């Protein structure tokens, strides 16, 4: 109800309750995990801005991978009338990148956040995913962002995916799978060159071959 009411007073009340939760013992926190999750969701609805996203992420990063994935999914279910799309995109980006070095973002939560950005589509979501696919030092973050680029709408992700395919220490198979889904023939020469380069794991070679076959190439 406080989340639906919104405003500074409701948000401050929720922040006080969340602060009390953090002072509980670990065992007590486990028993109240569901209540904490609902209060964090309510806080995002009551005061949807960048500062609130940071507050929420700092808490969410401390929970289990499964709980983080569930929380990301719950945020996606809230109508944009309560949490605007730009705040959701910022939230998903923060989940993907993490905002502290205390605990890296979970692989489950990051994968769900990347997929949701891909579903939202648009230039801003595409830029976020491209940045992570090209620059993230964490391999699993690069992989989830690369995969999501294969599904995103209203954004030309082919140049990014080709750059990922050509970069060292990248998941060639993930990039090839995404390019095969898009089926843009600009990728054909690079896919063929990558396949000829050798020293690729069998799974990567199969994804490249599948992408080429999807574009009617031998």
N, C-alpha and C positions, 0 to 999 in steps of 0.2 A: 504493500500500500504506500509506503514512503517513496519507493521508487517511482510509482505512478504519479504520486503527488508532485515530486520534483522540487527544485528550488534549494536555496542555501540551507534553510533550517532542516529540511529533510536529509540533505546530504551530510550536514554536520552531525545529526543524530546517528546516522548510519556509520559515520567514521568513528564515533565514540564507541559504538558497539563492536566494530571490527577491532579497534585497539584493545578492548577488553578480551577478545578472543585470543589475541597474540600473547597475552599474559598468562594464559592457562598452561598447565603441564601438557607434555606431548600426548599423554593418554587422553586427557580431557579434550584436547584439540581434535583427536581422531573421532571421538564420539560426537563432536559438534561440527564435523566437516561440512555436512549438508547445509546447516544453518549458515555457516560462514560463506559458502558458495552463493546462497540466496542473497545474503547481505551485499556481497560484492557485485552481483548482477543488479541489485536494486540501486547501488551507488552509481554504477555506470548509467542507469536510466535517469537517476535524479540529477546528475551533474555531468553530462557527457562532454568532456573536453580533454585536452592533451594531458593536463596534470592528473586528472582522475585515471586516465589510462595507465599512467606511470604507477600510481598508487596500487591499482589493481594488479598489474603485472608483477610488481615486487612481491605481492602475496602469492599469486598464482604460481610463480616460479618455484615456490617452496613445496608444492604439493606433488603427489605422484604423477607419473606420466599419464596414467589412465584418467585421473581426475582432471588433469590439465586439458586433455583431449575433450572430455565431457564439458568442461567449462567453455572452451572455444565453440563447441557446437551449440551450447545454450545461448551464447551471445549472438550467433548467427540466426537463431530463431526469433529474436526480439525484433518487432517491426521497426522500420526506419523512422517512423514517426516518434519513437522513443529514443533510439540511438541512430543518429544520421549515418549514412553510408561512409562519409569521410572519417568519422570516428571509428567505425568498424574496420576500415582499411588501416587506420593507424594502429588499432589494437592487433590486427593480424600481423602487421609488420613488426610490432614490438614482440609478439610471441615468436616470430621467426628469428629475429635477431637477438632477442634477450636484451635486458638493459642493465644487468649486473654480471660480474664475473664470478659471483659466489656459486651459482649453479647454472649450467648451460640450459637453454630451453629444451624441453623434452622432444624426442623424435616424433612421438605420437601427436602432441600438440602442434608442433611445427608442420607436420604433414597435413593436418586438418586445416591449419591456417592458410597454408599455400593453396590447397585445393579450393578453399572458399574464395580466396582472391581471384583464382582462375575463373570461378563461377560468376563472380561479380563483373569481371571484364572491365574494359575501358583503359585509357592511356595510363592513368595513375597507378592502377593495380599492375599493369604490365611493366611499368618502370620499376616498381618495387620488386617484382619477381625477377626482372632482368638484373637489377643491382645485386641481388642475392645470388643468382645463378652464376654471375661472372666474378663476384668479389668476395663472397663469404669464405672465411677460412675453414669453416666446418663442412666436411664432405657431405654429411647427410642433409644439411640445409640446402646446399647447392643442388643436390639431387631432387629434393622435393620441389624446389622452385623451378628447376628445369622441367620436371614432369608437368607441373601446373601450366607452364607456358604453352604446352601442346593443346590445352583446352581453352585458353583465354579467347574472348571475343573482342572485336573492335580494337585490336592492337596487333601490329606486325611484329611477331616474336621471332620470325625466321632469321634475321641477322644475328640476334642474340644466340639462338640455338646453334647456328653455324659457328659462331665464335666459341661457344662451349665445346662443340665437337672438335674444333681445331686446337683447343687449349690442352696443355699437358695435365695429367692427373685428374682429368674430368671423366665422368661416367659416360662413355661413348654410347653405350646401349640406351641409357635414359634419353640422351639428346636425340639419338636416331629414332627412338620410339615416338617422341614428340613430333619430330619432323615428318615421320610417316603418317601421323594423325592429321597433320595440317596438309600434307601432300602438295607442297609448293615446289615446283620443279627447279627453283633456284638452288635447292639443296642437293640435287642429283650429283653434280661434279664433286662436291666435297664428300658426300657419302661414298662415292666410288673410290676417291683417293684414300679415304680413311680405311676402306676395306682392303685396298691393295697394300697398305703400309705394313701389314703383318703385325706379329707380336700382340694380338688382341685376344682377350678371353673369348671362348666359344660363344658365350651368351651375348656378348657385344656384337660379334660377327653376325649372329642370327638376327638380332634386332636391326642391324644395318641392312641385311639382305631383305628382311621383311619390309622395311621402309622403302627400299628400291622397288620391290615387287608391287607395293601399293601404288607406286607411280608408274607401273607398267615398264619397269626397267629390268633387264636380266641381272 
